[in-house]
Amino acid sequence: MVESEVVTRAEASPGVENALHVSVGESVSSVTTKHPTTRIVPHKYDPEGHYVIFESADKKAAVVLEEGGGKITSIRAGLEPSVEYIEGCL
């Protein structure tokens, strides 16, 4: 995502490595075992899904994992608030 000529968010394709060592298809229980202090909130469109959010210390950026059926379905990272936009665009 680009806003005001600044890249504010990027989606990671399955198989792309990241600093969290989490991948698409991984179980949420595995993620929470590795990262027990993460923030988990309900998914807007999937009543059984969630967003697993890793905020930077200054809360200006985050990595957001989407979960459905107990598995990670997508990974994105970027600046707040863009990274948490549900639809992915303005």
FIDREN-101752 format. One record per residue (C-alpha): residue number from 1; x, z, y; residue in one letter. Coordinates in nm, 4 decimals, m for minus. Layout:
<nodes>
(node NUM,(X,Z,Y),'A');
...
</nodes>
This chain:
<nodes>
(node 1,(0.0000,0.0000,0.0000),'M');
(node 2,(0.1244,m0.0852,0.3462),'V');
(node 3,(m0.0128,0.0830,0.6569),'E');
(node 4,(0.1103,0.0048,1.0078),'S');
(node 5,(0.3975,m0.1931,0.8519),'E');
(node 6,(0.5132,0.1083,0.6441),'V');
(node 7,(0.4957,0.1235,0.2631),'V');
(node 8,(0.2920,0.4384,0.2015),'T');
(node 9,(0.2056,0.4115,m0.1679),'R');
(node 10,(0.3212,0.2389,m0.4862),'A');
(node 11,(0.1613,0.2107,m0.8289),'E');
(node 12,(0.3889,0.2355,m1.1335),'A');
(node 13,(0.3370,m0.0020,m1.4235),'S');
(node 14,(0.3384,0.1416,m1.7774),'P');
(node 15,(0.6964,0.1915,m1.8938),'G');
(node 16,(0.8410,0.2536,m1.5468),'V');
(node 17,(1.0643,0.5629,m1.5515),'E');
(node 18,(1.0117,0.8370,m1.2956),'N');
(node 19,(1.1653,1.1692,m1.1951),'A');
(node 20,(0.8859,1.3632,m1.3678),'L');
(node 21,(0.9646,1.2062,m1.7072),'H');
(node 22,(0.5943,1.1324,m1.7549),'V');
(node 23,(0.4550,0.8036,m1.8827),'S');
(node 24,(0.1224,0.6242,m1.9077),'V');
(node 25,(m0.0371,0.7182,m2.2404),'G');
(node 26,(0.1196,1.0647,m2.2504),'E');
(node 27,(m0.1150,1.3569,m2.3130),'S');
(node 28,(m0.2103,1.5825,m2.0261),'V');
(node 29,(m0.1181,1.8837,m2.2395),'S');
(node 30,(0.2356,1.7460,m2.2670),'S');
(node 31,(0.2516,1.6997,m1.8891),'V');
(node 32,(0.1269,2.0514,m1.8173),'T');
(node 33,(0.3729,2.1950,m2.0700),'T');
(node 34,(0.6605,2.0232,m1.8851),'K');
(node 35,(0.5152,2.1034,m1.5406),'H');
(node 36,(0.2944,2.4161,m1.5603),'P');
(node 37,(0.2476,2.4584,m1.1836),'T');
(node 38,(0.0986,2.1171,m1.1120),'T');
(node 39,(m0.2354,2.0847,m0.9298),'R');
(node 40,(m0.5215,1.9384,m1.1361),'I');
(node 41,(m0.8482,1.8277,m0.9733),'V');
(node 42,(m1.1586,1.6531,m1.1094),'P');
(node 43,(m1.1661,1.2723,m1.1109),'H');
(node 44,(m1.4103,1.1183,m0.8647),'K');
(node 45,(m1.5550,0.8563,m1.1030),'Y');
(node 46,(m1.4816,0.9875,m1.4531),'D');
(node 47,(m1.6711,1.3132,m1.5135),'P');
(node 48,(m1.4256,1.4079,m1.7884),'E');
(node 49,(m1.1126,1.2793,m1.6111),'G');
(node 50,(m0.8703,1.4408,m1.3684),'H');
(node 51,(m0.5980,1.3790,m1.1135),'Y');
(node 52,(m0.2706,1.5593,m1.1870),'V');
(node 53,(m0.0920,1.5993,m0.8533),'I');
(node 54,(0.2734,1.6821,m0.7888),'F');
(node 55,(0.3265,1.7580,m0.4189),'E');
(node 56,(0.6607,1.7532,m0.2418),'S');
(node 57,(0.7791,2.0870,m0.1012),'A');
(node 58,(0.6835,1.9801,0.2522),'D');
(node 59,(0.3484,1.8377,0.1270),'K');
(node 60,(0.4190,1.5034,0.2980),'K');
(node 61,(0.4412,1.3077,m0.0290),'A');
(node 62,(0.3164,1.3299,m0.3852),'A');
(node 63,(0.3041,1.1751,m0.7294),'V');
(node 64,(m0.0507,1.1382,m0.8613),'V');
(node 65,(m0.1309,1.0847,m1.2278),'L');
(node 66,(m0.4806,0.9778,m1.3307),'E');
(node 67,(m0.6096,1.1138,m1.6610),'E');
(node 68,(m0.8929,1.0014,m1.8831),'G');
(node 69,(m0.9647,1.1020,m2.2404),'G');
(node 70,(m0.6786,1.3515,m2.2317),'G');
(node 71,(m0.4161,1.0804,m2.1615),'K');
(node 72,(m0.2378,0.9639,m1.8465),'I');
(node 73,(m0.3891,0.6281,m1.7462),'T');
(node 74,(m0.1979,0.5526,m1.4246),'S');
(node 75,(0.0829,0.6801,m1.2046),'I');
(node 76,(0.1305,0.6349,m0.8313),'R');
(node 77,(0.3545,0.7881,m0.5665),'A');
(node 78,(0.3686,0.7865,m0.1916),'G');
(node 79,(0.3021,0.9530,0.1364),'L');
(node 80,(0.0050,1.1767,0.2066),'E');
(node 81,(m0.2778,1.1026,0.2551),'P');
(node 82,(m0.2381,0.7447,0.1233),'S');
(node 83,(m0.1260,0.8497,m0.2239),'V');
(node 84,(m0.4495,1.0404,m0.2806),'E');
(node 85,(m0.6900,0.7687,m0.1623),'Y');
(node 86,(m0.9331,0.7117,m0.4487),'I');
(node 87,(m0.9893,0.3388,m0.4078),'E');
(node 88,(m0.6256,0.2563,m0.3387),'G');
(node 89,(m0.6861,0.0751,m0.0119),'C');
(node 90,(m0.8438,0.1280,0.3255),'L');
</nodes>
